[in-house]
Amino acid sequence: MAIIVNLDVMLAKRKMSLTELSEKVGITMSNLSILKKGKAKAIRFSTLEAICAVLECQPGDLLDYDK
């Protein structure tokens, strides 16, 4: 069982780079990279909210659950 992070998919759909997202959200590139690679152990709701606001998406667009 795992949570799959689809940040790279949403970035591609929005034609946005990780660097641009980092600047707009105010999160370091390294933290976004960890999240993008699925290596994060947790994510703050405020971070998720900020990413969703910039990418104009819902949390469910970024996160999937895989049995």
For each residue, the residues with C-beta under 8 A, 3 or more apart:
1: 65 66 67
2: 38 65 66
3: 38 63 64 65 66
4: 38 63 64 65 66
5: 35 36 37 38 40 62 63
6: 9 10 61 62 63 64
7: 10 11 32 35 36 51 62
8: 11 12 36
9: 6 12 13
10: 6 7 13 14 55 57 61 62
11: 7 8 14 16 17 18 21 55
12: 8 9 15
13: 9 10
14: 10 11 55 56
15: 12
16: 11 20 21 55
17: 11 20 21
18: 11 21 22 29 32 33 36
19: 22 23 29
20: 16 17 23 24
21: 11 16 17 18 24 25 27 32 51 54 55
22: 18 19 25 26 27 28 29 32
23: 19 20 26
24: 20 21 54
25: 21 22 32 47 50 51 54
26: 22 23 50
27: 21 22 31 32 47 50 51
28: 22 31 32
29: 18 19 22 32 33
30: 33 34
31: 27 28 34 35 40
32: 7 18 21 22 25 27 28 29 35 36
33: 18 29 30 36 37
34: 30 31 37 39 40
35: 5 7 31 32 38 39 40 43
36: 5 7 8 18 32 33
37: 5 33 34
38: 2 3 4 5 35
39: 34 35
40: 5 31 34 35 43
41:
42:
43: 35 40 47 48
44: 47 48
45: 48 49
46: 49 50
47: 25 27 43 44 50 51
48: 43 44 45 51 52 59 62
49: 45 46 52 53
50: 25 26 27 46 47 53 54
51: 7 21 25 27 47 48 54 55 62
52: 48 49 55 56 57 58 59 61 62
53: 49 50 56
54: 21 24 25 50 51
55: 10 11 14 16 21 51 52 61 62
56: 14 52 53
57: 10 52 61 62
58: 52 61 62
59: 48 52 62 63
60: 63
61: 6 10 52 55 57 58
62: 5 6 7 10 48 51 52 55 57 58 59
63: 3 4 5 6 59 60
64: 3 4 6
65: 1 2 3 4
66: 1 2 3 4
67: 1
